[in-house]
Amino acid sequence: MNNHSAWEAEYQNPKFVSLGTEAAQDVKDFAKWLKRKQKVEFDGKQVLDLGCGIGKNSFYFAERGANVVGYDFSQTAITAAQERADAEGLSVTFEVRSIGEALPIADNSIDIALDVMSSHALSEKERATYLSEMYRVLKPGGYVFVRTFVLDGDDNAKKLIKQFPSTEANSYTIPETGMTEHVFTESQMDDFYRDFELVHYEKVFGYQRWNNQSYKRRYALRYLRKPVVVQ
C-alpha cells in the first residue's frame, strides 16, 4: 500500500484524523499573527492548502474572504470538502492531487500557503517537488505555515524509526495502516527551507493516537516568507 491509498483508506475509516469542522488552533494563531503583526487582510487573498483533508483550514480562510485552493490525496476527503464548500457558497476549490507533483498554478500567484501535517507523508523526491513548486507559486513576500514532526526531543519518533523503518532515512511505516511518515531534524529542516525567510519558529508537544494508544510527539511550527528581491 502506498501513501495515497493509505490515506484514502484512513478517510474512509478514520484512525488518526479528526473529521471535525474546526480549523487547527495553530492555523488560527498563524492567521491572527498575519493580521495583527504583518497587517495582512485576507479578503481577496489567494490561499493554497497543501494536503487539505476535509478542508477545515481552507474554510477558515475562505470564511474571511480569501480565495482558496485545496489539494489532497484522498477522493473521500475532497468530496466531503467540496460538498461543504458548495453548501456554504464559499470560494474554495478542492481537487484530488498529490502535493508532490507539479501544480496547475501560475508563478507568483499565491499569497499564503498552508502545510499542516502534510509534506511529511511524501517521499524524498516528492518533497523536493513540493518545495520547488511551493516556492514557484508563492508571491514574493508571500507567507507559508508549516506544522510537521521534528525528531529532536521526540523519543517516540526515534522508537518508530528503529522498530518500523521505511526505505528512507528518518522515516517509518506505521503498522496496520501502511502510512509512511518522515521526520526532520531541526538542522535538516533549516537546510530544507533555506530559500525562505524564517519569520517565526517554535516547537510544541502533541499526541498521535493509533492502535488504541497515545504517543507523545514533538512538532515544529514554522512561519516562512518568500524573499522579496529588490531590483
C-alpha positions in Angstrom: 0.0 0.0 0.0 1.4 3.4 -0.9 0.7 6.6 1.0 -2.0 7.7 -1.5 -4.1 4.6 -1.0 -3.3 4.5 2.8 -4.7 8.0 3.3 -7.8 7.2 1.2 -8.4 4.2 3.5 -7.8 6.5 6.5 -10.5 8.9 5.4 -12.9 6.1 4.7 -12.3 4.6 8.2 -10.5 7.2 10.4 -8.0 6.1 13.0 -5.9 9.3 13.2 -7.7 12.2 11.5 -10.4 14.2 13.1 -13.5 14.8 10.9 -14.5 17.8 12.9 -15.0 21.1 11.1 -12.9 23.4 13.3 -9.6 24.7 12.0 -6.5 23.7 13.8 -5.6 26.1 16.7 -2.1 26.5 15.3 -3.6 27.7 12.0 -5.8 30.2 13.8 -2.8 31.5 15.7 -0.9 31.9 12.4 -3.9 33.8 10.9 -4.0 36.1 13.9 -0.3 36.7 13.6 -0.6 37.6 9.9 -3.4 40.1 10.7 -2.0 41.7 13.8 1.7 41.6 13.3 2.0 41.7 9.5 -1.2 43.7 8.8 -2.4 41.1 6.2 -6.1 41.3 5.3 -7.5 38.1 3.9 -10.2 39.5 1.7 -9.3 38.6 -1.9 -6.1 36.8 -0.9 -5.1 33.6 -2.8 -4.6 30.7 -0.3 -3.2 27.3 -1.2 -3.9 24.5 1.3 -1.4 21.7 0.6 -2.8 18.4 1.9 -6.2 20.0 2.8 -8.0 16.8 4.0 -11.7 17.7 4.5 -10.9 21.4 4.3 -11.3 22.7 7.8 -8.3 25.0 7.5 -9.3 26.0 4.0 -12.7 27.1 5.2 -11.2 29.2 8.0 -9.6 31.5 5.4 -12.5 31.3 2.9 -14.9 32.5 5.6 -12.6 35.6 6.0 -12.8 36.4 2.3 -9.9 34.5 0.8 -10.0 32.5 -2.4 -8.7 29.1 -1.5 -7.4 26.1 -3.5 -7.0 22.8 -1.6 -5.3 19.6 -2.7 -5.3 16.2 -1.1 -4.5 12.5 -1.9 -7.9 11.3 -0.8 -11.0 11.4 -3.0 -13.2 10.8 0.1 -11.8 13.8 1.8 -12.0 16.0 -1.3 -15.6 15.0 -1.9 -16.6 15.9 1.7 -14.7 19.2 1.4 -16.3 20.2 -1.9 -19.8 19.3 -0.7 -19.4 21.7 2.2 -17.9 24.4 0.0 -20.9 24.1 -2.3 -23.4 24.1 0.5 -21.9 27.2 2.2 -21.2 29.1 -1.0 -17.6 29.7 -0.2 -14.8 30.5 -2.7 -12.9 27.2 -2.3 -11.9 24.8 -5.0 -10.8 21.3 -4.0 -9.0 18.8 -6.2 -7.6 15.3 -5.8 -3.9 15.9 -6.4 -0.6 15.0 -4.8 1.3 18.0 -3.5 4.5 16.2 -4.5 3.7 16.8 -8.2 3.8 19.9 -10.5 0.8 22.1 -9.5 -1.5 23.8 -12.1 -1.0 27.2 -10.6 0.7 30.3 -12.1 4.0 31.6 -10.9 3.9 34.2 -8.1 0.2 34.0 -7.7 -0.3 32.7 -4.1 -0.3 34.9 -1.1 -0.5 32.3 1.7 0.4 28.5 1.6 -0.5 26.0 4.3 1.2 22.7 5.0 -0.4 21.3 8.1 1.0 17.9 8.7 1.1 17.1 5.0 4.5 17.1 3.4 5.8 14.5 5.9 3.7 11.9 4.0 5.8 12.5 0.8 8.8 10.6 -0.4 12.2 12.4 -0.6 11.7 13.0 -4.4 8.1 14.3 -3.8 9.3 16.6 -1.1 11.8 18.2 -3.4 9.0 18.8 -5.9 6.7 20.1 -3.2 9.3 22.6 -2.1 10.2 23.9 -5.5 6.5 24.2 -6.6 5.5 26.0 -3.4 8.3 28.5 -3.9 7.4 28.9 -7.5 3.7 29.7 -7.0 4.2 31.9 -3.9 4.3 35.7 -4.5 7.5 37.5 -3.3 6.7 38.4 0.2 4.1 35.6 0.5 3.8 33.5 3.6 3.9 29.8 4.4 2.7 28.0 7.5 4.3 24.6 8.2 3.5 22.2 11.0 5.4 18.9 10.9 7.1 16.4 13.1 10.6 17.2 14.4 12.9 14.4 15.5 14.8 16.3 18.2 13.3 15.6 21.6 10.8 13.0 20.2 11.6 9.7 21.8 8.5 8.0 20.2 9.7 9.1 16.7 13.1 7.5 17.4 11.4 4.3 18.5 9.2 4.2 15.4 12.2 4.7 13.1 14.0 1.9 14.9 11.1 -0.6 15.1 9.4 0.1 11.8 12.0 1.7 9.5 11.0 2.7 6.0 13.3 2.8 3.0 14.3 6.4 3.6 16.4 7.8 6.5 14.4 9.2 9.4 11.2 7.6 8.1 8.9 4.8 9.4 5.8 2.9 8.2 3.0 2.8 10.8 1.8 -0.8 11.3 -1.7 -1.7 10.3 -2.1 1.4 8.1 0.8 1.3 5.7 1.3 5.0 6.1 4.9 6.2 5.8 6.0 9.3 7.7 9.2 11.3 7.5 10.7 13.2 10.5 13.1 16.1 10.0 15.8 17.0 12.5 15.9 20.8 13.2 19.1 21.2 11.2 17.7 19.3 8.2 14.6 21.5 8.3 16.7 24.6 8.4 18.5 23.4 5.3 15.4 22.2 3.5 13.6 25.6 3.8 16.8 27.6 3.4 15.4 29.6 0.4 12.7 31.1 2.6 13.0 33.6 5.4 12.2 32.1 8.8 10.0 34.6 10.5 8.8 32.5 13.4 9.7 29.1 14.9 8.6 27.1 17.9 8.4 23.5 19.0 5.3 22.1 20.6 4.2 18.8 22.0 1.1 16.9 20.9 -0.2 13.4 20.8 -0.6 10.9 18.0 -3.0 8.0 18.6 -3.0 4.6 16.9 -3.5 1.0 18.0 -5.5 2.3 21.0 -2.5 4.1 22.4 -1.5 7.8 22.5 2.1 8.7 21.7 3.7 12.0 22.8 5.1 13.7 19.7 7.2 16.8 19.0 6.1 19.2 16.3 7.7 22.2 14.7 5.8 25.3 13.7 7.4 27.5 11.1 6.2 30.7 9.6 8.1 31.3 6.4 8.2 34.1 3.9 9.4 34.1 0.3 12.0 36.8 0.0 11.3 40.0 -1.9 14.1 40.6 -4.5 14.9 44.3 -4.7 16.0 45.3 -8.2 
